[in-house]
Amino acid sequence: MVSQLQSLRLGDRVLSVPIIQGGMGIGVSLHRLASAVMREGGMGVISAAQPGYAEADFYQNPLQANIRALQREIKLANQQSEGKGLLGINVMVAGRQHKEIWEFLNTQPIDAIISGAGLPLDLPQVVTNPNILLAPIVSSGKAARLILTSWERRANRLPDFIVIEGPLAGGHLGISKAEIDAGHLPDLSDLLAEVIAVVRPVEERIGRKIPIFCAGGVYTHEDILRLIALGSDGVQMATRFIATHECDAHPNFKQCLLDAKQEDIVYTISPVGLPGRGVNTPFVQALDGSLRKANRCTACLTPCNPIATPFCITEALITAVNGDPINGLVFTGSNGYRLDTIVSVHDLMNELRGIQE
């Protein structure tokens, strides 16, 4: 078996398969999915977005519950990875307690922290552990330049790799509602060219490579090859990993995507006004602007005002991942409707690598 994809060096480590499994909260990408991807030589990613949702004291002590769950998930992922692959943690900058999560992760046996949903300008000042790779998620060349400049000036550090997220991704998106309404969405290949133009001069100056991973709408082996031909070093993929046996979500959550048609994948607006993409469930259809006051609040997102929010995104995501997607929120990328069967991570990774057994 010979893969058409080449291994990639990230800092002092080697990623055997240049595929990052995107972080999916709440409870969609935990240790079972991450360790399965790691065993195949990729980077498995645990989402730090409310991993403690099932803890008994989650609503009383959300930060402690999330840290406790993260520590457990990290331990299990490392134990079940068979010493293969790399382990990353995805942390949303929009999370109200993201710096506390960063501080905790600074002490953990992980390979990388990937942060987006906002610009992680303070990440290298908080996470000083030299054994942890740091990577921002950006959606433009301008954002990449700001990160590079800020990190170097304030912390004398540059990213170990960069993830570019295009507008076809799932969950919270790095585009505005105005851009969506105007229909002026950038192509991922154009964003890649923008970021390459920013990164290459820095690489030449410092004498090392800053690998770039493309995300958002990446679905097939051919998609990966096309992006690599355009200058990407690898890809980050999330949606395809939902339809795997090892995905940590409830089977009903997965079935919701298997049943979805192309017209069922729609834009949504989160309680804090950020555009997102998900399945047009009855819950989403009922979001007509009427107030749905949250029953409980975990202060999950920085801009959220629980008094004025139209719904609680934590409760909506927990409802879906626990097996009731009809009354919850199911985030997915634009290609979610193409999922038609549940496969193993092993078979999916072989398909993405261009291997036929």
N, C-alpha and C positions, 0 to 999 in steps of 0.2 A: 504494500500500500504506500503510495507516494503522494503526498499532498502537493497541490499546486501553490499553496501559500507558504511563504518563508517565515522562519522564526525571526523574532525581533528583540533587540536588546533594549531594556528599559533600565537606565541607571546601571547598577551592578548585577541585574537579574536578566534572565532570558524568558521571553514569552514565546513558548513553542508554537502556538497558533495565534496569529495577530487579531484575535477576536475578543472583545470585551463584552460580556453579558451585562446589559444595562441594568442599573438599579431600579427596582419597581417597588414602591411602597403602596399601600400599607400591607405588609405580610405577603406580597407576591414573590419577592426574591429574598429568601432567607437562606439558611445553611444547606437545605436539600438541593436547591437549584444551584447555588454557588459552588458547592463541592463537586457536583456532577460536571459542571463546566470545567472546573479545575482539573478533574481527572482526565479530561480530554486535552489538556494542555493550554486552555484558554484562561482568561481572567474572569473568575466568578466574582460577582458583586452582590453584597448584602446591602439593602437599603436601610439607612438610618432614620427613615421617615416612620415614626411610631412603631418600631418593632416590638414594643412592649404592650401592644394593644390587648393582648390576652392575659396580661398579668392582673392579679386580683386587685392591686392597688393602683391600676393605671390612671383612673380619673382622680384619685387623691394625690398621687405622687408621680406624675407623668415622666419627669426627667429621670427619677430613680428607676422607675419601671423600664424605661427605654434603655438606660445604661445596663441594667441587670440583664435584659433580654439580649442586647448587643453582645455583651461579654459571653453569654451562653452560645449564641449563634456563631460567633467567631471561633470559639473553642471547638464546636461541633464541625464547622466547615473545615478547619485545619485537620481535625482527626479523620474526617471522611474523605479528604482529598488524596490520600495515599502518597503524600509528598510531591504531588504534581501541581502544575499550574501556579497561578498567582491569585491572591485574595485581595479584593478591593472593597472599600466601603463608600457608598454614595451618600453625601450629606448635602441637603438643600440649604443654600444660604438664606432663603426665605423663611426657614424654620426659626422660630423665636429663640430657641436655645441651641443654635448650631455651634456657637463657640464653646459651650460646655461639652457638647458631643466631640468637637475637635480635641479639646483638652483631654477627655477620656481616651480617645483613640490614640493620642500621642504615647500612651503607655502600653498599647496592645500589640500582639504578634500578627500584624497585618502587613501587606505589601504596598498598598496604595490607598490614598484618599482622593476621591473624585468629587468635586463640588461645583454645582451649578444652581439654576433657579435664582439668579443673582450673581454678582461678581464677588468671588472669594478673595477680596483684596488683602485681608488680614491672615489668610491661611498660613503662610510660611512664618509669620510671627508667633502664631499660636502652636502650630505643630513643628517642633524643632528636632524631633527624633530623626537622625540622619538615615535610619533604616526604612523610613516610610516615604514612598514616592508620592509627590503631590501633583495633581492635575486639575486645571480649571476646565469647565465646560463653557464654551463661548459660542455666540451665534453671529459673529461678524469679525472682520479684520480689525475694526476699531476697538472692539472689546479685547481682542488678543493683544493689541498694542498696549492698551491700558494695563492689562495684567502684567505683561513683560516689564514694562517701565516701572510700575508700582512695586512689584516683587523685588526687582533688582535694587531699586533705590532704598526701599524701606527694610529689606531683609537680606540683601546681598544674595539672593537666590532666584533661580529661574525654574519654570515648570519642568518636571521630568518627562511629561508628555501633555498633549492638549487634545481635548475632545471637542469637535465642532458639531453642534446640533442644528440640523436644518429644520425647516418648518413642517416637514412631514412626520415628525416624531409624535409620540403619545404623551399624555400627561401635560404638565405645564410647559408652555412653549416660550421661546425667546423672541416672539414677535408680538406686535401690538394689535389690538382690535382694529385700529384704523388701517393697518397694513392688510389685515384679513379682508376688511370691508372693501378696500380699494382693489383687492386682487393682485397686489404687487408683492408676491412672495418670491424671495430669492431661491435660486436653484442651489442644491447642495454643492454641485461642482463649482459654481461661481464663488460660494463661500469658501470652499477649499482653496481656490486660487487667491482669494483675498488674504487668507491666513498664511498661506505659503509665502506670499510677498512680504508679510510682516516678519515671519519667523526665519527665513533663509539668511538675511543679513546678520541676525543675532547669532545664528549657528556659526557663520563664518568668523564672527568676532570672537566667540568663546571657544571655538574648536571642538564642538560636540553637537550631536544631533538632538533635536527636540522632536520626537516622533509625534505624528498627527493621526488621530483616529476620527473617522467620519461617522455620524449617526443621524438617523431620521430618514425613514423610507428605505433603508437597506434591507433587502429581503432574500436575495438569491446569491449563489456562488458567483454568478456573472456580474451582479451588482458590485460585489467585493473586488473582483478583478478590474472592473471599469474604474473604480475609485482609486485603486492602487496604481493603475496606469496613468491617472491624472495627478499622482503625487502623494496620495494618502499612504500612510504606513500600515494602516489596519482599519478596522471598523468597530463600532459599538452597536450592538443589536439588542433590543429588548422584546418587542412584540412576538417574534418567532419563538422565544423561549417560554412564553406563556403556555403554548400548546405542546407542552412536554409532560411526561409522567412525573418528572421530578420537581416541576414548578410547585411552589409552596401554597398556591391559592387553592381554594375549594373547587372540586370538579364542576360545580354549577357555574362558577366564574369562568372557567375555561369553555364550558359549553355555550355560554352566552356569546363568546367570540366565534365559535364554530358555527353558530346559527346566524350570525350577522351577515347582512348583504352590504354591498358597497355604499348604498344610500343610508345605511344605518350608522356609518362612521361620521360623526359630526363634531363641529366646534362646540365647546362648552365654555362658560365663564365661571371661574372659581369664585368663592365668596369674597375674595380680595380683588376681584376685577381682572385677574390674569387669564388670558386665553388658554384653553387646553383642548385636547382632543380625546374623545371617548365614544362609547357606544350609546346610541340614542334609546336608552331604556325608558320605561314609563316614568321613572324618577326624573330623568333629564327632561323629558317632554313636559313635565309638570312644573318645571322651573320657569314660570312666566313672570318672575319679578315679585311675586307675592312673598311676604316675610314668613320664613319657617324658623322660628327662634330655636336655637340649639338647646337641647335638654341639659347638656353638660358641656364644659369647655376645658380643653387641655392647653389652651394658649399656643396652638401649634404653629401658626403663621404670623409673622411680624406685623403685616398691615391689617390683620383681621380685627374687626370690632364686633364682638359676640352679640352686642345689643342690636346692631344694624344688619348683620350678615343675613343673606337670604337662606342659607342653610349651612350646616356644619360639615365641612369637607371630610374631617376625620370620621365622623359617624357614617357618612355616606360611603366612604371607602371601606370601613370595617364591615358594614352591612353586606357589601358586595363580596368581599373576600371570604366572609364567613358562610357564603352559600346562598345569599338572597340578592342576586344582581338586579332583579326587577325593581327592587326598592332601594337600589344603591347606585354607586358611581363606578363604572368600569372604564378606566383609561386604556387607550390603545393607540398605536401608530396608525397612519393612513392605510396601511396594508392589512389591518386586522381582519378584514373581511375575506382575505385570501386563505386564512387558516381553515383547514377542513378535516384535520385528523390529529389525534394526540400521538406523538412519537417519543422515543427516548432521546435524551440529550446526546448520547453516543451516536445515534443515527443522524440526528440533526447536524452535529458538528462534522461528521464525515461528509454529509451533503454539502455543507458550506465550504469545506476544504477541497471539494472536487474529488472525493474518494468514493469509489464504488466497490462494495465488498461482494 
